[in-house]
Amino acid sequence: MSARPTGIPVKLAPYLDELIASLSAVATLHAVYLIGSAALGAYEHGASDVDVIAVTERSLSLAERRALAGAAEAIPCPARRLELVVYPRGSDVWEINLNTGERATYDTADEPGFWFVIDRAIAEKHAIALLGPPWSEVFEPVPRDEVVAALDDALDKVGALNAARAWARVEGGAWISKPDAERWLADRVRAALRAAA
């Protein structure tokens, strides 16, 4: 990369450069974004995941998807793991969902859809463009009713931490990281305990 965007954790930068080069050797990329805790300023090296969304110039065949996932898997990740989601340009339907060292899926029916809606909604405000144009030039905004439905669906499936994150988003209007949501909830509970004492 010629000019590195600001906001990237220093310890992740070489890995992200290598990841983009490796993915680019397999498919033509339109854009790559850093999202998740690293984009929200809550990345903890070695403990956090590194979340990346890549956008290919066109839809990929299954063999091409597997090759792209393999290229990402081949690079040792300095974080807990890489969570890579790949979309073809002009679509909000993903083609690859990779969690390195765990699984790669290529069919949207294999994964709960709410994760991808929530990630795209957070990325609207916080994505760091590693390659290509800003997020708003590639993805349409996620409609509010889809965000609310995704948050509601997440409550049924992923527990208290994501419930706290959803509550903080609804009450405060901003997306926060999962560790920040945990602290936010703990502060709320402490305040309620003090009020009840």
C-alpha positions as CSV (number, residue, x, y, z in Angstrom):
1,M,0.0,0.0,0.0
2,S,1.4,3.4,-0.9
3,A,-0.3,5.5,1.8
4,R,-1.6,3.9,5.0
5,P,-4.9,5.2,6.3
6,T,-4.9,6.6,9.9
7,G,-6.5,4.6,12.7
8,I,-5.0,1.2,11.9
9,P,-3.4,-0.5,15.0
10,V,0.3,-0.4,14.3
11,K,0.8,-4.1,15.1
12,L,-1.9,-5.0,12.5
13,A,-0.6,-2.9,9.6
14,P,2.0,-5.3,8.2
15,Y,-0.5,-8.2,8.3
16,L,-3.2,-6.2,6.6
17,D,-0.7,-5.2,3.8
18,E,0.2,-8.8,3.3
19,L,-3.5,-9.9,3.4
20,I,-4.4,-7.4,0.7
21,A,-1.5,-8.5,-1.5
22,S,-2.4,-12.2,-1.1
23,L,-6.1,-11.6,-1.8
24,S,-5.2,-9.4,-4.8
25,A,-3.1,-12.3,-6.3
26,V,-6.2,-14.5,-6.4
27,A,-9.0,-12.0,-7.3
28,T,-9.5,-8.5,-8.5
29,L,-10.4,-6.4,-5.5
30,H,-12.5,-3.3,-5.7
31,A,-12.2,-2.4,-2.0
32,V,-11.0,-3.6,1.4
33,Y,-12.2,-2.3,4.8
34,L,-11.1,-2.8,8.3
35,I,-14.1,-3.0,10.6
36,G,-14.9,-4.4,14.1
37,S,-12.9,-3.6,17.2
38,A,-9.9,-2.3,15.3
39,A,-12.0,0.3,13.5
40,L,-13.8,1.2,16.7
41,G,-10.5,1.8,18.6
42,A,-11.0,-1.1,20.9
43,Y,-8.5,-3.6,19.4
44,E,-6.5,-5.7,21.9
45,H,-3.5,-7.3,20.2
46,G,-3.6,-11.1,20.4
47,A,-7.0,-11.1,22.1
48,S,-9.3,-9.4,19.6
49,D,-10.3,-10.7,16.2
50,V,-9.4,-8.7,13.1
51,D,-12.5,-8.0,11.0
52,V,-12.1,-7.3,7.3
53,I,-14.6,-6.8,4.5
54,A,-13.3,-7.2,1.0
55,V,-15.2,-6.3,-2.2
56,T,-14.4,-8.2,-5.4
57,E,-14.9,-6.6,-8.8
58,R,-17.3,-9.4,-9.8
59,S,-19.1,-12.4,-8.3
60,L,-16.8,-15.4,-7.9
61,S,-17.2,-19.0,-8.7
62,L,-17.2,-21.5,-5.9
63,A,-13.6,-22.6,-6.9
64,E,-12.5,-18.9,-6.8
65,R,-14.1,-18.4,-3.4
66,R,-12.3,-21.3,-2.0
67,A,-9.0,-20.1,-3.5
68,L,-9.5,-16.6,-2.0
69,A,-10.3,-18.1,1.4
70,G,-7.2,-20.3,1.1
71,A,-5.1,-17.3,0.4
72,A,-6.3,-15.6,3.6
73,E,-5.8,-18.8,5.6
74,A,-2.2,-19.1,4.4
75,I,-1.1,-15.9,6.2
76,P,-0.5,-16.2,10.0
77,C,-2.9,-13.9,11.7
78,P,-1.4,-11.9,14.7
79,A,-4.9,-11.4,16.2
80,R,-7.1,-14.1,17.7
81,R,-8.3,-14.8,14.2
82,L,-9.2,-13.1,10.9
83,E,-12.9,-12.7,10.3
84,L,-13.2,-12.0,6.5
85,V,-16.4,-11.4,4.7
86,V,-16.3,-11.0,0.9
87,Y,-19.0,-9.3,-1.2
88,P,-19.1,-8.9,-5.0
89,R,-19.2,-5.2,-6.1
90,G,-22.8,-3.9,-6.2
91,S,-24.3,-6.4,-3.8
92,D,-25.0,-6.6,-0.1
93,V,-25.1,-10.4,-0.3
94,W,-21.8,-12.0,0.8
95,E,-20.0,-14.8,-1.0
96,I,-17.4,-15.8,1.6
97,N,-17.5,-15.8,5.4
98,L,-14.2,-16.9,6.7
99,N,-13.1,-17.4,10.4
100,T,-9.5,-18.5,10.1
101,G,-8.7,-21.7,11.8
102,E,-12.4,-22.5,12.3
103,R,-14.6,-22.4,9.2
104,A,-15.3,-21.0,5.8
105,T,-18.8,-20.8,4.4
106,Y,-19.9,-19.8,0.9
107,D,-23.7,-20.0,1.2
108,T,-25.7,-17.3,3.0
109,A,-28.1,-20.0,4.2
110,D,-25.3,-21.4,6.4
111,E,-25.0,-18.3,8.6
112,P,-27.4,-16.1,10.7
113,G,-28.1,-13.0,8.5
114,F,-28.2,-10.5,11.4
115,W,-24.4,-10.5,11.8
116,F,-23.8,-9.2,8.3
117,V,-26.5,-6.5,8.7
118,I,-25.0,-5.3,12.0
119,D,-21.5,-5.3,10.6
120,R,-22.5,-3.3,7.5
121,A,-24.4,-0.8,9.7
122,I,-21.4,-0.3,12.0
123,A,-19.1,0.0,9.0
124,E,-21.1,2.9,7.6
125,K,-19.7,5.1,10.4
126,H,-16.5,3.4,11.3
127,A,-15.0,1.4,8.4
128,I,-11.4,2.2,7.6
129,A,-10.7,2.0,3.8
130,L,-7.6,-0.1,3.3
131,L,-8.0,-0.2,-0.5
132,G,-10.4,1.5,-2.8
133,P,-13.1,4.2,-2.2
134,P,-14.8,5.1,1.0
135,W,-17.5,2.8,2.3
136,S,-20.3,5.1,1.3
137,E,-19.3,4.9,-2.3
138,V,-19.5,1.1,-2.3
139,F,-22.4,0.1,-0.1
140,E,-25.9,1.6,0.3
141,P,-26.9,2.6,3.8
142,V,-28.6,-0.2,5.7
143,P,-32.2,0.8,6.3
144,R,-33.1,1.4,9.9
145,D,-35.8,-1.2,10.0
146,E,-33.3,-3.8,8.9
147,V,-30.9,-2.8,11.6
148,V,-33.6,-3.0,14.3
149,A,-34.7,-6.4,13.0
150,A,-31.1,-7.7,13.0
151,L,-30.6,-6.4,16.6
152,D,-33.8,-8.1,17.7
153,D,-32.8,-11.3,16.0
154,A,-29.3,-11.1,17.7
155,L,-30.9,-10.9,21.1
156,D,-32.5,-14.3,20.6
157,K,-29.3,-16.0,19.6
158,V,-26.1,-14.5,21.0
159,G,-26.6,-13.5,24.6
160,A,-26.1,-10.7,27.0
161,L,-23.1,-9.0,25.5
162,N,-24.8,-8.3,22.2
163,A,-28.0,-7.4,24.1
164,A,-25.9,-4.7,25.9
165,R,-24.5,-3.5,22.5
166,A,-28.0,-3.3,21.0
167,W,-29.3,-1.4,24.1
168,A,-26.3,1.0,24.0
169,R,-26.9,1.6,20.3
170,V,-30.7,2.3,20.7
171,E,-30.2,4.5,23.8
172,G,-27.0,6.4,22.8
173,G,-27.4,6.3,19.0
174,A,-23.8,5.2,18.4
175,W,-22.1,1.8,17.8
176,I,-19.6,0.7,20.4
177,S,-17.3,-2.2,20.6
178,K,-18.2,-5.4,22.5
179,P,-15.7,-4.6,25.3
180,D,-17.2,-1.1,25.6
181,A,-20.7,-2.6,25.6
182,E,-19.6,-4.9,28.5
183,R,-18.3,-1.9,30.5
184,W,-21.4,0.2,29.6
185,L,-23.7,-2.6,30.9
186,A,-21.6,-3.1,34.1
187,D,-21.9,0.7,34.8
188,R,-25.7,0.6,34.3
189,V,-26.0,-2.4,36.6
190,R,-23.7,-0.8,39.3
191,A,-25.8,2.4,39.1
192,A,-29.0,0.4,39.5
193,L,-27.5,-1.5,42.5
194,R,-26.5,1.8,44.2
195,A,-30.0,3.2,43.6
196,A,-31.5,0.1,45.1
197,A,-29.3,0.1,48.2
